[in-house]
Amino acid sequence: MLIDFFLHLKNSKLPVSIKEYLMLVEALAKGVIGQSIDDFYVLSRATLVKDERNFDKFDKAFGAYFKGVQAIPSIDLNLPLDWLRRKLQREFTPEEKAAIEAMGGLDKLLERIKELLEEQKGRHEGGNKWIGTNGTSPFGNGGFNPEGIRIGGPSAGNRTAVKVWEQRAYRDYDDEVELGTRNIKVALRRLRKFAREGAEEELDLDDTIASTARNAGYLDIRMVPERHNTIKVLMLLDVGGTMDDHIRQTEELFSAARAEFKHLEFYYFHNCVYDFVWKNNRRRHAERFPTWDILRKYNQDYRLIIVGDATMSPYEILQPGGSVEYNNEEPGAVWLRRLVERFPKFAWLNPEPEGVWEYRQSIGVIRQIMHNRMYSVTLQGLERAMRELSK
């Protein structure tokens, strides 16, 4: 069975290797888990999947092999979650169950659900036709039908579904969706570099094995300096105004950055960077940090990450006095150029969907100043930004 499972993962385009398969077999032989399918799921994912971006793909492959969870071919089941949320568990009498007829096979079910997806406009509960809950329709969850397609919810215990479509835990890894904190950490982790510094404290296992082999089997322990995260990040965050639409996304990005980077310095600005920034939004008028001091304080080793939607009047970037809050003596564009000259490794992260960038004049201006190093806050965008900052 395990060989078939391994081949099934390979056919599902998962990068699993023989070495990882043998590790799974060894773990099972040593009895590290119990007998449940859930235990096996955790163990197999831990041993076979080495990149978190493949978790979603593994979930689908695992479900298809062990649980019969399959994607419905050529059908996009992008339904509102509220349509599939079961409020109460309905109980059917034996007489009610006996009166319900099966539709007559998988082909007819698939043909019918395609029709419903085109026709249905709202939520339904307790009926016998539409996709919904607690009804006798073949499509939905919480009801009863001799054969149907369970969608979006737990089984009612009848075990009569011929197809199952479930929402998976790791769907966030799609390049085009908004990211959770955990997903952002995965992308930011690409930037982390380690340098060997300090006292010899860490065992170099590979060198120890090689050196022991060269020494006719006599143990020859090799040590290396402990690894330290040496990446330094200076993050400037736009706050207020149009950025209020992106508060949650920016909070998740900031939280992930603080968790991933040991040396992180951050400051706030509004719309565009001018001659001062601040640390505490409640005290932004009382505790200001001159931008000149930022340029002098942090050396060129720091990676500069600016987070903002770059959505404002072009005057705020290009004209003295263009700030909406006070009369700035120098244009924001001057300060942005000073920043990118001071910190050669820089990137601008924009939470606005990339599809609207070309329609915002201010975004075009800032992209030009930033030498086109503007990236969307998606998994793909963050990876591109981290790749740029790692050069």
N, C-alpha and C positions, 0 to 999 in steps of 0.2 A: 504493500500500500504506500509506503514512504517513497519508493522509487517513482511510482505513478504521480504522487503529490509533487515531488521534485520536478518531474518532467512537465507537469501542469503549470508550475510556476515559471519554468523556462518558456513554455509556449505563451504565457501571459506577458512576456517581454520583461520579466524581472531578472536583474543581473545576479542570479544566485550561482554559486560555484560548488564543485565537488567537495572542497575543503569545508565549506560551511555546512553542507549536507552531512558530512562525516561527523562534524561537531554536534549536530542535532542528534544523530544516531547514538553517539557516545553519551550525551546527556540523558537520553531516554534509557539507555542500558544501565546507567548508574542510578536511575530512579529519582531524579531531581524534582520531578513533578508528580502530581496525582494522576488519576485516571480520567479526569473530565476533559471535554473538548476545549473548555475555556483555558485550562492549564496548558494544553498543547498549543493553543493559539498564541499565548504569551511567549512560550519557549521558542516556538518556531519563528515567530517574528523577531525575537531577540537574536537568534543565531543566524537567520538567513537574510535579514534585511539590515544593511549597513548604512543606508542613507535614508534619513527621515522623509525625504521627498517621495520615497517609494511606498510609504505606509498605506496610502490610499489604494494604490495598485495591488498591494499585498492583500488588503482587506477584501477587495473584490474577488481576487483569485481564490483566497481561502474560503470565502462564502460560497463561491460557485462549486468548489470541490467538496466541501463538507456539509454545507447547509442547503444546497440547492438555490442559493441566492444568485439570480442571474439578471443581467440587464435584458430588457425587452428590446429586441432588434428593431431598428429604424423608428423608434418612438422616443420623443423627448418628453419625459415626465416631469416637466418643470411646473409643478402645481403649487399654489399657495399653501403654506403649512397649515393655515387655519381650516382649510377644506378637510384635512386629514386628522385633525385633533379630536380624539374621542372624549366626549364629556361624561357619558354614563355607559356602563356595560349592559347591553340589552340581552335578556334571556328569551330564547325561542322555545316554544312547546314542541313536543314530537309531532303534533298535527301540523304545525306551521312548517316545520322542516320537511315533512313528507310532501307538502303541497308545492315545494319549490323545485323547479326542473333545471337540470343542467343545460348549458347553452349548446353543448355538442362538440367539444374538442378545442385544442389550443388555437388552431387556425381561426376558428370563428371568434374566439375570445380576443385575439389580436386585432382582427378586422373590426370588431365592435368597439374596442377601446380607442382605436384611431378615430372612429366616427365621433365618439363622445368627447375626445380632446378638442375636436374642432367645434362642437356644439355647446359644451358646457360653459356657463358664464359665472357660476357662483357655487357656494357651499351647499351640500345636501346631506341630510341625516335621516336615516330610517326609511329610505325609499327603496324601490326595486329596479331603478334604471340607471341613475347617475353614479359617478365616482363619489363615494362618501363614506360615512361611518354608520354602524349599527343598523344596516339595512339588509335586504336580501339580494342586492345587486351583486354581480360577480366581481365588482371592482371597488376596492377600498379596504377598510379594516373594521374589526369589531362586530361584524354581522355574521350572516351564515349564507353559504351557497355550496351546492355539491361540488362545484369546481369553479375556481375563480383566480384572480390575480390580486394578491394582497399588496397594498400600497401604503407605505409611509407610517405604519404603526405596528404594534405587537400583535401576535396571533391571539385570537379569541379562544384558542384551544381546540378548534375543530379539525385542524390538520388537513384541510381539503384544498388548499391553494396549490395550483399547478405551476405558478410562477410567483416569485416574491421580489418586490422592489423596495429597498430600504435605504434611508439616508445613512451615510457612513460617517464615522467620527473624524476622518482626516480629509474631508473634502476641501478644506481651506487651502490646500496646496496648489490649487488652480492658479496659474500665473495672473489671471485677470480679476481675482476677487480681493476684497479687503482682507488684510492679514490680522491674525491674532498675535498676541505677544510671543507665544511659543514659536510661531512660524517666522516672525521677524528675527528671533534669535538665531534660527538656522541660517538665514541669509547673512546676518551680520558676522556670524562666526567665520565667514570666509576671509574677513579682514584680519583676524587675529594672527599675529606672528609671534613666535617664541625665539628668544635668543638665549644661548647658554652663558650664564653668568654665575659668579659667586663660588662658594666652596663645593668640593666634590661630594655630593650628598645622594645622588640618584644612581641606582643600578642601571647599567647599560646591558640589558639582557642579551641582545644580539651579539654584541662584541664579546661578552663573557662566554657565550656558547662557542663562538668562533675561536677565541683565544684558548679555551679549554681543549678544544679539538686539536689545535696546533701543538698543545702541550702534552700530547699523548694521554689525554684523559684526566690529567691532574687539574683540579679546579683552579681557575685563574680568574678571579673576580675583577671586573672592570667597572669603574665608576665614572660618571660624567657630572658636570655642574647641574644643579637644579634648574628647571625651566621656569622662566618668568615671562609673563605677558608684557611686552614692551611697547605695544601700540598705544599712542597717545592721540586722543580725539578732542577737538574743540567743536562743540555743537552750538549753533545759533538758531533759535526757534522763534518763528513769527507767531504772534499771539494777538487775539482780538480781531474784530471786524469780520471779514469773510472767512478767517480761520476758525471761527466758531462752528462752522459746518464740518470741520475736520477734527474736533477736539478728541474724540475717542481714538481715532486712528493715530493722531500725534502722540497721545498719551501712551498708547501701546508701543509705538516706535521708541519713545523716550525711555520707557520702562525697560524695554529689551536692551537698549544701548547701555543703560546703567548696569544691567546685569552682566553684559558681555565684556565691557571694556573697563579694566581696572583703573586706567588713567583717563577719566572723562571730565572735561570742564564744559560748562554750559552757561549761556546767557540768552536773554530774551530781547526781541525787538518788535516793532510794529510796521508791517508792510515792507519797508526797506530799511537797511542798516544805514544809520547816520552817524553823528559824532558821539553818541553814547548808547550803551545797552544797560540791562539791569538783570538782577538775580531773582528778585522777589516782586511779583506783580502787584502786590498790595502796597509796596513801598517804592514803586517805580519812579515816583517824583522826588523821593527823599534820598534814595540810595542808587545813584547812577555811577556807571563805570565808563570813563572816557574810552572811546574806541581806539584812540592813540595808545592808551595804556595796554589794551588787549594786544595790539600789534607789537608792542615792545616786550610784553611779559612772556609770550609764548613763542618758542623758536620754530624753525621750519620743520622740525620733526613731527609736529602735530598735523594730523589730517583734519581738514576743515570740512564740516558737514553743515550746510544751511538747510533748514526745513521751513518751507513756506509755500503758499499757493501762488505767489508772484502775481496776484490779481489786484490791480490798483490802477489809478490814473497814471499814464506815462509821465506826467509832470512830476509825480512823486519820486521818480527815478532820475529824471533828466534836468530838472530845474532847481536852482537855489530857492529856498522857501517853499518847496513843493510838498513838504510833509503836512499831513492833515492835522497834526497836533501842535506844531510850533514852527518858528521861522528858522529853518536850518540854513546855515551860511553856505554849505557846499552840497551839491547834488548827491543823491544816494549812489548814483553810478560811480562817482569818484571814490567813495568808501568801498564799494564792492570791488573795484579794480585794485585798490590798496590791499584788500584782503587776499585776493587771488594771487597777487604778486608776492605777498609775504608768505603764503602757504601754498607751495606748488602743487600739493596733492589735495584737491578739493572736489566737492560735488554738491549739487543742489538737489534735494529731494522734494518733489512736488506731489501733495496728496490729491490734487485735481486729476480727473481722468485724462489720459494722454490725448484722447480724441478731441478735447476742447482746446488744447494748447494753441493751435493755429488760429483760433478765433479771438484770442486775448492778446492785444497789442503789447501789454506790459510783459507778458510771458516771453514774447519774442525778443523784446529788448534785453531782458535779463538773461535769456539763453545766449544771446550774442556776447554779453559781458562775461558770462561763465564759460565761454568757448564750447557751447553746446553740452556741457557736462550737467545737464538736468535730467533727472531720472524719476520715474513714477514710483509711488509707494505701493508696489506690488512685488511678489516674490521675484519675478523676472527683473523688474527694475532695480530692486535692491542688490541683486546679484551682479548686475552690470555696474552699479555704483561701487560695490566693494571690489570688483575686479579692477576698476579704474584707480581706486585708492590704494590698491596693493602694488601697483607698478613701481 
